[in-house]
Protein backbone atom coordinates (compact mmCIF):
# COMPACT_ATOMS: atom_id res chain seq x y z
CA UNK A 1 0.00 0.00 0.00
CA UNK A 2 2.90 2.38 0.75
CA UNK A 3 4.19 1.99 -2.84
CA UNK A 4 0.91 3.26 -4.27
CA UNK A 5 1.04 6.61 -2.48
CA UNK A 6 4.04 8.05 -4.40
CA UNK A 7 2.55 6.84 -7.69
CA UNK A 8 -0.83 8.35 -6.82
CA UNK A 9 0.88 11.60 -5.83
CA UNK A 10 2.78 11.75 -9.14
CA UNK A 11 -0.42 11.09 -11.08
CA UNK A 12 -2.19 13.85 -9.17
CA UNK A 13 0.70 16.27 -9.74
CA UNK A 14 0.68 15.51 -13.48
CA UNK A 15 -3.07 16.04 -13.65
CA UNK A 16 -2.79 19.37 -11.84
CA UNK A 17 -0.02 20.60 -14.13
CA UNK A 18 -2.08 19.82 -17.25
CA UNK A 19 -4.14 22.65 -18.63
CA UNK A 20 -7.72 22.56 -19.77
CA UNK A 21 -7.90 22.64 -23.59
CA UNK A 22 -8.71 26.05 -25.02
CA UNK A 23 -10.38 26.33 -28.43
CA UNK A 24 -8.40 29.49 -29.27
CA UNK A 25 -5.27 27.36 -29.77
CA UNK A 26 -4.97 23.62 -29.30
CA UNK A 27 -2.00 21.25 -29.11
CA UNK A 28 -3.04 19.91 -32.53
CA UNK A 29 -2.83 23.45 -33.97
CA UNK A 30 0.68 23.90 -32.55
CA UNK A 31 1.82 20.45 -33.71
CA UNK A 32 0.60 21.15 -37.26
CA UNK A 33 2.76 24.30 -37.44
CA UNK A 34 5.75 23.15 -35.36
CA UNK A 35 5.92 19.76 -37.11
CA UNK A 36 6.72 18.14 -33.77
CA UNK A 37 4.77 16.62 -30.89
CA UNK A 38 3.74 19.04 -28.15
CA UNK A 39 1.52 19.00 -25.13
CA UNK A 40 -0.12 21.66 -23.06
CA UNK A 41 0.79 22.37 -19.44
CA UNK A 42 -0.53 24.64 -16.73
CA UNK A 43 0.94 27.85 -15.36
CA UNK A 44 4.24 27.40 -13.50
CA UNK A 45 4.37 23.68 -14.36
CA UNK A 46 7.88 24.23 -15.74
CA UNK A 47 10.12 27.31 -15.64
CA UNK A 48 8.78 29.93 -18.03
CA UNK A 49 5.18 28.66 -18.11
CA UNK A 50 2.97 31.70 -17.70
CA UNK A 51 -0.67 32.34 -16.86
CA UNK A 52 -1.95 31.80 -20.42
CA UNK A 53 -1.68 28.77 -22.69
CA UNK A 54 1.64 26.94 -22.45
CA UNK A 55 2.89 24.38 -24.95
CA UNK A 56 5.99 22.27 -24.38
CA UNK A 57 7.99 19.84 -26.49
CA UNK A 58 8.04 16.11 -25.83
CA UNK A 59 10.95 16.67 -23.41
CA UNK A 60 8.96 19.34 -21.46
CA UNK A 61 10.87 22.37 -22.76
CA UNK A 62 8.81 25.51 -23.28
CA UNK A 63 7.99 26.06 -26.94
CA UNK A 64 5.10 28.52 -26.98
CA UNK A 65 3.10 30.70 -24.61
CA UNK A 66 -0.09 32.57 -25.53
CA UNK A 67 -1.59 35.24 -23.28
CA UNK A 68 -4.95 36.89 -23.80
CA UNK A 69 -6.10 40.37 -22.89
CA UNK A 70 -8.00 43.40 -24.08
CA UNK A 71 -7.37 45.92 -26.80
CA UNK A 72 -6.22 48.34 -24.07
CA UNK A 73 -3.39 45.95 -23.15
CA UNK A 74 -2.42 45.71 -26.82
CA UNK A 75 -2.39 49.50 -27.18
CA UNK A 76 -0.28 49.88 -24.04
CA UNK A 77 2.22 47.23 -25.24
CA UNK A 78 2.51 48.91 -28.64
CA UNK A 79 3.18 52.30 -27.06
CA UNK A 80 5.49 51.07 -24.28
CA UNK A 81 8.88 52.76 -24.19
CA UNK A 82 10.05 51.94 -20.65
CA UNK A 83 9.22 49.84 -17.61
CA UNK A 84 9.69 50.39 -13.90
CA UNK A 85 11.19 47.42 -12.07
CA UNK A 86 12.33 47.48 -8.46
CA UNK A 87 11.96 51.25 -8.31
CA UNK A 88 14.13 51.79 -11.38
CA UNK A 89 12.85 52.89 -14.77
CA UNK A 90 14.59 51.13 -17.65
CA UNK A 91 14.11 51.33 -21.42
CA UNK A 92 11.76 48.54 -22.53
CA UNK A 93 10.41 49.15 -26.04
CA UNK A 94 8.24 46.29 -27.32
CA UNK A 95 7.30 47.46 -30.84
CA UNK A 96 9.60 46.35 -33.65
CA UNK A 97 7.47 46.42 -36.82
CA UNK A 98 3.86 46.06 -37.94
CA UNK A 99 2.88 42.57 -39.07
CA UNK A 100 0.07 42.79 -41.64
CA UNK A 101 -2.58 40.13 -42.14
CA UNK A 102 -3.07 39.12 -38.51
CA UNK A 103 -6.27 40.26 -36.80
CA UNK A 104 -7.09 43.96 -37.06
CA UNK A 105 -3.47 44.84 -36.34
CA UNK A 106 -0.33 43.15 -35.08
CA UNK A 107 3.34 43.82 -34.40
CA UNK A 108 6.41 41.77 -33.65
CA UNK A 109 8.74 42.20 -30.72
CA UNK A 110 11.31 42.96 -29.39
CA UNK A 111 13.32 45.49 -31.39
CA UNK A 112 16.71 44.27 -32.51
CA UNK A 113 17.98 41.46 -34.71
CA UNK A 114 15.69 38.67 -33.36
CA UNK A 115 11.94 38.77 -32.80
CA UNK A 116 10.10 36.03 -30.92
CA UNK A 117 6.76 37.61 -29.93
CA UNK A 118 3.72 38.71 -31.92
CA UNK A 119 1.18 40.99 -30.27
CA UNK A 120 -2.19 41.06 -32.01
CA UNK A 121 -5.54 42.81 -31.68
CA UNK A 122 -8.92 41.85 -33.06
CA UNK A 123 -11.78 44.11 -32.05
CA UNK A 124 -11.70 44.54 -28.28
CA UNK A 125 -9.59 41.41 -27.72
CA UNK A 126 -5.85 40.92 -27.91
CA UNK A 127 -3.19 38.26 -27.45
CA UNK A 128 0.55 37.79 -27.38
CA UNK A 129 2.11 34.73 -28.99
CA UNK A 130 5.62 34.03 -27.72
CA UNK A 131 8.14 31.37 -28.65
CA UNK A 132 11.13 30.62 -26.46
CA UNK A 133 14.79 30.97 -27.32
CA UNK A 134 17.14 28.07 -27.90
CA UNK A 135 20.27 28.67 -25.80
CA UNK A 136 19.29 32.33 -25.48
CA UNK A 137 19.73 33.30 -29.13
CA UNK A 138 17.62 31.38 -31.65
CA UNK A 139 13.81 31.24 -31.44
CA UNK A 140 12.45 27.68 -31.22
CA UNK A 141 9.77 28.59 -33.78
CA UNK A 142 10.50 30.65 -36.89
CA UNK A 143 8.74 33.96 -37.46
CA UNK A 144 6.67 32.29 -40.21
CA UNK A 145 5.55 29.61 -37.74
CA UNK A 146 4.76 32.26 -35.13
CA UNK A 147 2.72 34.24 -37.68
CA UNK A 148 0.79 31.10 -38.65
CA UNK A 149 -0.11 30.43 -35.02
CA UNK A 150 -0.99 34.09 -34.41
CA UNK A 151 -3.40 33.92 -37.38
CA UNK A 152 -5.12 30.90 -35.81
CA UNK A 153 -5.46 32.72 -32.49
CA UNK A 154 -6.76 35.90 -34.16
CA UNK A 155 -9.35 33.96 -36.14
CA UNK A 156 -10.69 32.41 -32.93
CA UNK A 157 -10.80 35.53 -30.73
C-alpha positions in Angstrom: 0.0 0.0 0.0 2.9 2.4 0.8 4.2 2.0 -2.8 0.9 3.3 -4.3 1.0 6.6 -2.5 4.0 8.0 -4.4 2.5 6.8 -7.7 -0.8 8.4 -6.8 0.9 11.6 -5.8 2.8 11.8 -9.1 -0.4 11.1 -11.1 -2.2 13.8 -9.2 0.7 16.3 -9.7 0.7 15.5 -13.5 -3.1 16.0 -13.6 -2.8 19.4 -11.8 0.0 20.6 -14.1 -2.1 19.8 -17.2 -4.1 22.6 -18.6 -7.7 22.6 -19.8 -7.9 22.6 -23.6 -8.7 26.1 -25.0 -10.4 26.3 -28.4 -8.4 29.5 -29.3 -5.3 27.4 -29.8 -5.0 23.6 -29.3 -2.0 21.3 -29.1 -3.0 19.9 -32.5 -2.8 23.4 -34.0 0.7 23.9 -32.6 1.8 20.5 -33.7 0.6 21.1 -37.3 2.8 24.3 -37.4 5.7 23.1 -35.4 5.9 19.8 -37.1 6.7 18.1 -33.8 4.8 16.6 -30.9 3.7 19.0 -28.2 1.5 19.0 -25.1 -0.1 21.7 -23.1 0.8 22.4 -19.4 -0.5 24.6 -16.7 0.9 27.9 -15.4 4.2 27.4 -13.5 4.4 23.7 -14.4 7.9 24.2 -15.7 10.1 27.3 -15.6 8.8 29.9 -18.0 5.2 28.7 -18.1 3.0 31.7 -17.7 -0.7 32.3 -16.9 -2.0 31.8 -20.4 -1.7 28.8 -22.7 1.6 26.9 -22.5 2.9 24.4 -25.0 6.0 22.3 -24.4 8.0 19.8 -26.5 8.0 16.1 -25.8 11.0 16.7 -23.4 9.0 19.3 -21.5 10.9 22.4 -22.8 8.8 25.5 -23.3 8.0 26.1 -26.9 5.1 28.5 -27.0 3.1 30.7 -24.6 -0.1 32.6 -25.5 -1.6 35.2 -23.3 -5.0 36.9 -23.8 -6.1 40.4 -22.9 -8.0 43.4 -24.1 -7.4 45.9 -26.8 -6.2 48.3 -24.1 -3.4 46.0 -23.2 -2.4 45.7 -26.8 -2.4 49.5 -27.2 -0.3 49.9 -24.0 2.2 47.2 -25.2 2.5 48.9 -28.6 3.2 52.3 -27.1 5.5 51.1 -24.3 8.9 52.8 -24.2 10.1 51.9 -20.6 9.2 49.8 -17.6 9.7 50.4 -13.9 11.2 47.4 -12.1 12.3 47.5 -8.5 12.0 51.3 -8.3 14.1 51.8 -11.4 12.8 52.9 -14.8 14.6 51.1 -17.6 14.1 51.3 -21.4 11.8 48.5 -22.5 10.4 49.1 -26.0 8.2 46.3 -27.3 7.3 47.5 -30.8 9.6 46.3 -33.6 7.5 46.4 -36.8 3.9 46.1 -37.9 2.9 42.6 -39.1 0.1 42.8 -41.6 -2.6 40.1 -42.1 -3.1 39.1 -38.5 -6.3 40.3 -36.8 -7.1 44.0 -37.1 -3.5 44.8 -36.3 -0.3 43.1 -35.1 3.3 43.8 -34.4 6.4 41.8 -33.7 8.7 42.2 -30.7 11.3 43.0 -29.4 13.3 45.5 -31.4 16.7 44.3 -32.5 18.0 41.5 -34.7 15.7 38.7 -33.4 11.9 38.8 -32.8 10.1 36.0 -30.9 6.8 37.6 -29.9 3.7 38.7 -31.9 1.2 41.0 -30.3 -2.2 41.1 -32.0 -5.5 42.8 -31.7 -8.9 41.9 -33.1 -11.8 44.1 -32.0 -11.7 44.5 -28.3 -9.6 41.4 -27.7 -5.8 40.9 -27.9 -3.2 38.3 -27.5 0.5 37.8 -27.4 2.1 34.7 -29.0 5.6 34.0 -27.7 8.1 31.4 -28.6 11.1 30.6 -26.5 14.8 31.0 -27.3 17.1 28.1 -27.9 20.3 28.7 -25.8 19.3 32.3 -25.5 19.7 33.3 -29.1 17.6 31.4 -31.6 13.8 31.2 -31.4 12.5 27.7 -31.2 9.8 28.6 -33.8 10.5 30.6 -36.9 8.7 34.0 -37.5 6.7 32.3 -40.2 5.6 29.6 -37.7 4.8 32.3 -35.1 2.7 34.2 -37.7 0.8 31.1 -38.7 -0.1 30.4 -35.0 -1.0 34.1 -34.4 -3.4 33.9 -37.4 -5.1 30.9 -35.8 -5.5 32.7 -32.5 -6.8 35.9 -34.2 -9.3 34.0 -36.1 -10.7 32.4 -32.9 -10.8 35.5 -30.7 
